[in-house]
Amino acid sequence: MHTSFALLLELGVILVGLSVLGAAARRWSFSPIPLYLLTGLALGDGGIAPVPAAGEFLEIGASIGVVLLLLTLGLEFNTAELTHSLRRHVPSAVLDLVLNAAPGAVAGWLLGLSWPGVLALAGATWISSSGIISRLLSDLRRLGNRETPAVLAILVMEDFAMAIYLPVLVVLASGGTWWQALIGVLIAIGSVLAAFTASHRWGHHVNRWLAHPDDEQLMLRVLGTTLVVAALAELVSVSAAVGAFLVGLTLTGDTAERARAVLAPLRDLFAAAFFLAIGFAVSPASLVPALPAALALAVTGILTKVATGWYAARRDGIAARGRLRAGTALIGRGEFSIVIMSLAGAASPSLGPVVTAYVLLLATIGPLLTRWSAEWLRPRPPTPRP
């Protein structure tokens, strides 16, 4: 088997560079995600140091990275907790849709996009990045925080909503009929409900089969099953992330703890590929004309997501600092916005640069605001009396 010298060299240099950036980020107690994104921008097509041989590996690794990020997020919870949280946060999901899709729809209309383009931009500004947020909560050690179930409920309902939104967008962007869109929506909804029901009722059987005393066997079984379920989810136009998340929910107790431990190195490796790939997909030269519109949308998107998270956390009785942490955690946009852009890009060519710049801005700024929000609203120590 012949291995490309260029591929090995480029990947080696990239991994060493990422280790340096990751160490620096953790030295200053913030997430390395923004540094990875900017590195991808510098190494992609049109960047200052392109690495073409590594591009295909990063593209494949990015898909696996999202799956592993959502799998490990699902391992932190169980179906009973999630079901209770989802029921409680239906009003939060409605507010999320209204506040965050409306700016994109208005901007699309002002930019003169076609109706599929308007719908696509509304979706791109609405959906947060499950991949970025799950890694961010892990990096900042907030998975056990009281506001995290509210954040998770918003993310899961957004992902489920994609089962309705994406088939409609695909049909409209390709000039299809309403009944084709309806069939796609019904298939996607039925598949999600069936998978969630199976996870809730028969998850203990899956948990028993996946559990194994040998770590290697555990890793292979969990990873293999997750990839198969993710592939089936994509087949019926449901996000692979939803499938991976449901697999994580089925694992409980000692099996879930061991799965988190054995999968953590793989998750971190492929998650880095995911963040690099977002930057890789961007041509810096195409961003400049789109920056004014993207910046205006980004500022609006920060405010609307903070409002969404604040409201959702308040419904759980969380104090002001926790509400702010929940709101800033939801800011990041990523994989879904890129997918939406790719589906509707042919119908609205001017959509791509705006969405790409928007995603890059919020995927970079969001983790920083999430980190700094821990310092905001912190109770000040009493001033000593003279």
C-alpha positions in Angstrom: 0.0 0.0 0.0 1.5 3.3 -1.1 0.9 6.2 1.3 1.2 9.8 0.0 4.2 11.6 1.4 2.3 14.9 1.2 -0.7 13.6 3.1 1.4 12.2 5.9 3.5 15.4 6.1 0.6 17.8 6.0 -1.4 15.8 8.6 1.6 15.5 10.9 2.3 19.3 10.8 -1.4 20.1 11.3 -1.7 17.8 14.3 1.4 19.2 15.9 0.2 22.7 15.3 -3.2 21.9 16.8 -1.5 20.5 19.9 0.3 23.8 20.4 -2.9 25.8 19.9 -4.9 23.5 22.3 -2.2 23.7 25.0 -2.2 27.5 24.7 -6.0 27.7 24.9 -6.2 25.6 28.0 -3.3 27.5 29.5 -5.6 30.6 29.3 -8.7 28.6 30.3 -10.8 29.0 27.1 -11.9 26.7 24.4 -9.5 26.0 21.4 -12.5 26.1 18.9 -11.8 29.6 17.6 -8.2 28.8 17.1 -9.0 25.7 15.2 -11.5 27.6 13.0 -8.9 30.3 12.1 -6.3 27.6 11.4 -8.7 26.0 9.0 -9.3 29.4 7.3 -5.5 29.8 6.9 -4.9 26.3 5.6 -7.9 26.1 3.2 -8.2 27.0 -0.5 -7.2 30.6 -0.8 -5.5 30.7 2.6 -1.9 31.6 3.4 -0.7 28.0 3.6 -3.0 25.6 1.7 -2.7 21.9 2.4 -4.6 20.2 -0.5 -3.5 16.6 0.3 -5.1 16.7 3.7 -8.4 18.2 2.5 -10.1 14.9 1.7 -9.2 13.4 5.1 -10.4 16.4 7.0 -13.7 16.3 5.1 -14.4 12.7 6.0 -13.1 13.3 9.5 -15.4 16.2 10.0 -18.5 14.0 9.4 -17.2 11.5 12.0 -16.4 14.3 14.4 -20.0 15.6 14.5 -21.3 12.1 15.1 -18.8 11.5 18.0 -19.5 14.9 19.6 -23.3 14.2 19.7 -22.8 10.6 20.8 -20.7 11.7 23.8 -23.3 14.4 24.6 -26.0 11.8 24.6 -24.0 9.7 27.0 -24.4 12.4 29.6 -28.2 12.0 29.8 -31.0 9.4 29.6 -34.3 9.3 27.7 -36.4 10.0 30.8 -34.5 13.2 31.6 -34.6 14.3 28.0 -38.3 13.6 27.6 -39.2 15.7 30.6 -37.0 18.6 29.5 -38.4 18.5 25.9 -42.0 18.8 27.2 -41.0 21.7 29.4 -39.3 23.6 26.7 -41.7 23.6 23.8 -42.4 27.3 24.4 -38.6 27.9 24.4 -38.3 26.2 21.1 -41.1 28.3 19.6 -39.4 31.5 20.8 -36.1 30.2 19.4 -37.7 29.8 16.0 -39.4 33.2 16.0 -36.4 35.2 17.3 -33.7 33.5 15.2 -35.3 32.6 11.9 -37.0 36.0 11.4 -33.7 38.0 11.0 -32.5 35.6 8.3 -35.8 35.8 6.4 -35.8 39.6 6.5 -32.2 39.8 5.4 -32.9 37.4 2.6 -35.7 39.5 1.4 -33.6 42.7 1.6 -30.8 41.0 -0.3 -33.2 40.1 -3.1 -32.8 36.3 -2.7 -35.3 33.9 -4.3 -37.9 32.3 -2.0 -35.8 29.2 -1.5 -32.9 31.5 -0.7 -35.0 33.4 1.9 -36.0 30.1 3.5 -32.4 28.9 3.5 -31.0 32.1 5.2 -33.8 31.9 7.8 -32.7 28.3 8.6 -29.0 29.2 8.7 -29.6 32.0 11.3 -32.0 29.8 13.3 -30.1 26.6 13.9 -27.2 26.5 16.5 -24.3 24.1 16.0 -24.8 21.0 18.1 -21.2 20.0 17.4 -19.6 23.3 18.5 -21.8 23.6 21.6 -21.3 20.0 22.8 -17.6 20.4 22.6 -17.7 23.8 24.3 -19.8 22.5 27.2 -17.2 19.7 27.7 -14.2 22.1 27.4 -15.7 24.5 30.0 -16.8 21.6 32.3 -20.5 22.7 32.2 -22.2 19.4 31.3 -23.3 19.1 34.9 -24.5 22.7 35.2 -28.2 23.3 36.1 -28.7 25.3 32.9 -27.3 22.6 30.6 -30.6 20.6 30.3 -32.3 23.7 28.9 -29.5 24.2 26.4 -29.7 20.6 25.4 -33.5 20.7 25.0 -33.2 23.6 22.5 -30.5 21.8 20.5 -32.4 18.6 20.3 -35.7 20.3 19.2 -33.7 22.2 16.6 -32.2 19.0 15.3 -35.7 17.3 15.2 -37.1 20.4 13.4 -34.5 19.8 10.7 -36.4 16.6 9.9 -39.2 18.8 8.6 -37.2 21.8 7.4 -34.6 20.1 5.2 -36.9 18.0 3.0 -39.0 21.1 2.3 -35.9 23.1 1.5 -34.5 20.4 -0.8 -37.8 20.2 -2.8 -38.2 24.0 -3.1 -34.6 24.5 -4.1 -34.9 21.9 -6.8 -38.3 23.1 -8.1 -40.2 20.1 -6.8 -43.9 19.8 -5.9 -45.6 20.2 -2.6 -46.6 16.6 -2.3 -42.9 15.5 -2.7 -42.0 17.8 0.2 -44.9 16.4 2.2 -43.8 12.8 1.6 -40.2 13.6 2.7 -41.5 15.3 5.8 -43.7 12.4 6.8 -40.9 9.8 6.3 -38.5 11.9 8.3 -40.9 12.5 11.2 -41.9 8.9 11.3 -38.3 7.8 11.4 -37.4 10.1 14.3 -40.4 9.1 16.3 -39.7 5.4 15.7 -36.1 5.8 16.7 -36.9 7.8 19.8 -39.6 5.3 20.9 -37.2 2.3 20.3 -34.5 4.1 22.3 -36.9 4.7 25.2 -38.6 1.3 25.4 -35.9 -1.1 24.3 -32.7 0.8 25.1 -31.8 -1.7 27.9 -31.5 -4.5 25.3 -29.1 -2.3 23.2 -27.2 -1.3 26.4 -26.8 -5.0 27.3 -25.5 -6.0 23.9 -23.0 -3.1 23.6 -21.6 -3.6 27.1 -18.4 -5.6 27.2 -15.7 -5.9 29.8 -12.9 -5.4 27.2 -12.4 -1.7 26.3 -11.5 -2.5 22.7 -14.6 -4.5 22.2 -16.7 -1.7 23.8 -15.2 1.0 21.6 -15.7 -1.1 18.4 -19.3 -2.0 19.2 -20.4 1.5 20.3 -18.6 3.3 17.4 -19.8 0.8 14.8 -23.4 0.9 16.0 -23.4 4.7 16.1 -22.1 5.0 12.6 -24.7 2.6 11.3 -27.5 4.4 13.0 -26.2 7.8 11.8 -26.1 6.5 8.3 -29.7 5.3 8.5 -30.7 8.7 9.9 -29.1 10.4 6.9 -30.8 7.9 4.6 -34.3 9.2 5.7 -33.2 12.9 5.6 -32.7 13.1 9.4 -29.4 14.5 10.7 -26.8 11.9 11.5 -26.3 13.9 14.7 -29.8 13.0 15.9 -29.0 9.3 15.3 -25.8 9.5 17.2 -27.4 11.3 20.1 -30.1 8.7 20.4 -27.5 5.9 20.6 -25.8 7.9 23.4 -29.1 8.1 25.3 -29.5 4.3 25.3 -26.3 3.7 27.2 -26.5 4.2 30.9 -24.6 3.5 34.1 -21.1 2.0 34.0 -21.3 1.3 30.3 -21.9 5.0 29.5 -19.0 6.0 31.8 -16.6 3.5 30.2 -17.8 4.5 26.7 -17.0 8.1 27.4 -13.5 7.2 28.5 -12.6 5.0 25.6 -14.1 7.3 23.0 -12.7 10.6 24.3 -9.4 10.5 22.4 -11.2 9.7 19.1 -13.8 12.4 19.7 -11.2 15.0 20.3 -9.2 14.0 17.2 -12.2 14.0 14.8 -13.8 17.1 16.5 -10.6 19.0 15.6 -11.1 17.8 12.0 -14.6 19.1 12.1 -13.6 22.6 13.2 -10.8 22.7 10.7 -13.2 21.7 7.9 -15.5 24.6 8.6 -12.6 27.0 8.1 -11.4 24.9 5.1 -14.7 25.5 3.3 -14.2 29.2 3.3 -12.3 31.2 0.7 -11.1 34.4 2.4 -11.4 36.5 -0.8 -15.2 35.7 -1.0 -15.8 36.9 2.5 -15.0 40.6 2.1 -18.1 41.6 0.0 -20.4 39.7 2.3 -18.9 41.0 5.6 -21.3 43.9 6.2 -24.5 41.8 5.8 -22.9 38.9 7.8 -21.7 41.2 10.6 -25.2 42.7 11.0 -26.7 39.2 11.1 -24.1 38.0 13.6 -24.8 40.9 16.0 -28.5 40.2 15.8 -27.9 36.4 16.1 -25.9 36.9 19.3 -28.7 39.0 20.9 -31.5 36.6 19.8 -29.7 33.5 21.0 -28.9 35.0 24.4 -32.6 36.0 24.7 -33.6 32.4 23.8 -31.2 30.8 26.3 -32.1 33.3 29.0 -35.8 32.5 28.6 -35.2 28.7 28.5 -33.1 28.7 31.6 -35.5 30.9 33.5 -38.2 28.3 32.9 -36.0 25.9 34.8 -35.7 28.4 37.7 -32.0 29.2 36.9 -30.4 32.4 38.4 -29.2 35.3 36.2 -25.7 34.0 35.7 -26.9 30.6 34.6 -29.3 32.2 32.2 -26.5 34.2 30.6 -24.4 31.1 30.3 -27.2 29.3 28.6 -27.8 32.1 26.2 -24.1 32.5 25.2 -23.7 28.8 24.8 -26.3 28.8 22.0 -24.6 31.4 19.9 -22.4 29.2 17.8 -23.6 28.3 14.2 -21.9 25.6 12.2 -22.6 22.3 10.4 -26.3 22.8 9.8 -25.9 26.3 8.4 -23.2 25.0 6.0 -25.5 22.1 4.9 -28.4 24.5 4.3 -26.2 26.7 2.2 -25.0 23.8 0.1 -28.6 22.7 -0.6 -29.9 26.1 -1.7 -26.6 27.6 -3.0 -27.5 26.8 -6.7 -30.8 28.6 -6.4 -29.3 31.7 -4.7 -25.6 32.1 -5.6 -25.2 35.2 -3.3 -26.3 33.1 -0.3 -23.0 31.2 0.0 -20.6 34.0 1.0 -23.1 35.6 3.5 -23.8 32.3 5.3 -20.1 31.3 5.3 -19.0 34.6 6.8 -21.9 34.5 9.3 -21.0 31.0 10.4 -17.3 31.8 10.7 -18.0 34.9 12.8 -20.4 33.2 15.3 -18.4 30.0 15.4 -15.4 32.1 16.5 -17.1 34.7 18.7 -19.6 32.4 20.3 -17.1 30.2 22.3 -15.3 33.4 23.5 -18.5 35.0 24.7 -19.4 31.7 26.4 -16.1 31.6 28.2 -16.3 35.2 29.3 -19.9 35.0 30.4 -18.7 33.1 33.5 -17.1 36.3 34.7 -20.2 38.5 34.0 -22.8 39.1 36.7 -20.4 37.5 39.2 -21.3 38.8 42.7 -18.7 41.5 43.7 -17.1 41.1 47.1 -18.3 43.6 49.6 -16.2 46.7 49.9 -14.3 46.8 53.2 -15.3 49.5 55.5 -12.7 52.0 56.5 
